[in-house]
Amino acid sequence: MDVPVYNMQGSQVGSMPIDEKSLGGTINAALIKQAYVMYHANLRQGSARTKTRAEVEGSTKKIYKQKGTGRARHSDRKPPHFKGGGHTFAKHRRREHYHLEMPKKMRRAANRNALLAKLIDNEVRVVDRIDFDKPKTTAFLGFLKALNVDKSAFVALSPDPARTKTARLSARNVEGVTLGRSDTMNAFNLLTSRFIVIEKDALEAWLSGPWSQTGKDAKVSPMGAEAREEAPAPAAKKLRRSAQKRAAAGGGKPGKTAAAKKGGE
């Protein structure tokens, strides 16, 4: 599959070959839906709360006398059948109530398959470079119009904040435009908006990066593992190790001085 590459003026300047088999070959609707539901559910805060009649703030005074009015007997204004009263079955949920999970390989396969679905529907706009001289909303609107983006769009920008500062400032007030990082693009981002706008270099990095590991290599030799192993240990770990070495040499507990040992003896 050859995907056209445009410049910021909307003219085609080249093409980008993408292997459909690397994206799943065919659209797996069930897998994509499972991933979409998971991402959408995990966005929920899960902190919905309602109050019982005991938790509603207000006076506990009886609203009118018990007898002689011809009306029903009531106490205060907090029962559920009164406006502003408490709820009969109040919501008290934990924050992780809606959390869902998927295996890493399935999650990554769903993300790549969602990109395939957008490519088949011709809803991906690959740009050679997204760069604005200065923050200006009208310039960004003209950029979208040149790409024939007339519906909602997810604009995947470079992870470098300094490089994408003008683009972020230009697009933050545009209705129907969602901004995000290209290295964290997932099935929810791809399917929530009609169009996907992304730079060619960012799409190539996404296709060949950790998201490309959908087999056993995702567990055996994940990308980025060597960098994490070679990274220096945090300062807290170094201090803890040095304290343990001093304790082993002195025969006491970490942090216990020789004077304290002598006084204890």
Salt bridges, closest charged atoms under 4 A:
ASP76 OD1 - ARG53 NH2 3.73
GLU96 OE2 - ARG94 NH1 3.72
GLU101 OE2 - HIS99 NE2 3.60
GLU123 OE1 - LYS118 NZ 2.71
ASP131 OD2 - ARG129 NE 3.90
ASP183 OD2 - ARG181 NH2 2.57
GLU199 OE1 - ARG163 NH2 2.80
